Structures are given as C-alpha cells and as structure tokens.
Amino acid sequence: MKLTRLAAFCTLAVASALAAGCASVSLESQKTRVETTWKDPRYAGGPMRKMFVVSLIKIEPGGRNAVEDAIAARLESAGVTAVTSHAVMSDDPDKPGPSLAEAIKASGADGVLLVQVKSVGSKEPYTVGETVTSLSPDTLAYYNTLKREGWNQAGDYKVAHIVSELFLSSMGRQVWTAFTNSYDASNLARNIPDYTLKLVAAMAKDRMIPAPPKPAS
C-alpha cells in the first residue's frame, strides 16, 4: 500500500524525533490504537454510570481476571462504577454461583462490556453494518516505524485485533463497539494500561460514559 504524502511525512517526522531523543514522541504511549468505533443511532439512554465487565482476554500473570480489574479501575477513574464478572461469579465447580445472566441482573449495571481478541495478524478489515473499514496508511506507517526503531521482541509486529462490545444489560442489545489494534500481540500484559486508557477515552468521546478517564500514572 502506498503511503499518502501526509503519512510519509509523519513517519519521517516520528523517526527523526526518535533518533534525536525527542521526549514529545512516545512509542510506549501508542502501543494501542482505537481504529474505529460504532454507536447504535437508536441508542438514547445517555451516558452509563455502572458497567458489568467481562473479559475473554487472558494475560500472564493474572489471566482474564487481571484484564477485568484493569478495565474496572480505568472506568472508575472516569467516574463509572464497575463490577467484574470474576468478583461475583464462581470458577469453582464445587461452589456454584450465579449464572452470567443472574450476575448481570443482580449487579444493577446499565451496560455490559465484553472484550475479546478476535484475531492476531498484520492487517484485518472490520465490518459494522454496511460500512467496511480497514487499517489506514497512517497506521501502517506507524507499524513500520516500530520495526525500524528496534521493537524486536518476537511477535511485537503482529497486531492483536481486539473487539470491545457494549450491550444494554436489560435487553442484551449491542449499542457500541470499539475496534482496537494492539501492536504488542506477543505480550498483551504490557499493553493493558494503554488499551484500557484509550478504550475508556473512546467511550467518553462517544458519550457512552459521562467523563474521560484519568491519565495513567
């Protein structure tokens, strides 16, 4: 894919700044990109103030519980009360707990956030309704910049395509989706702080929650 002049200029500028040790450009803060979001045009419920969080993403250490806790902490920094599935459901077959539907209902949450890695690869288009989106030239330029600047851990240049879906807890209807790319697919644990920050910021931008999150400390 040919880069546009703007994308090529930005790539050159980033590379030059990094070579010069410019502090204003931080690759660490760009390990996640929210490529696009979708919001149901029929949704008129206003910002959600309590959310039930379910992660199908597993990291080490901590498994999916660590991901849920990280998302919950970020939501709470934005003033949203969060309930994690692992905190109210049992993984012990000898100590059965409520079903997922029962736990969601008991939580009193406005919505249910489900996050999962759909695939890992170098590029993947996304379809929302009849709209098809794909990685932009700017994104591909950034991806190549990471290669040149020595992020040489195995698998770093594979992209984890993460889908974050928000459903109404009362009806189960999907009302919002974020399509996110992680450029650190070999070790998603390193990416979780940036992912949660940008995910919750995207929710705030689309007015799914009342306020943006606090920056990572």
Secondary structure, DSSP 4 states (H G I P E B T S, - for coil): -PPPHHHHHHHHHHHHHHHTT-TT--GGGGSEEEEEEEE-TT--S---SEEEEEE----TTTHHHHHHHHHHHHHHHTT-EEEEHHHHS---TTS----HHHHHHHHT-SEEEEEEEEEEES---EEETTEEE---HHHHHHHHHHHHTT--STTTTSEEEEEEEEEETTT--EEEEEEEEES-TT-GGGGHHHHHHHHHHHHHHTTSSSSPPPPP-
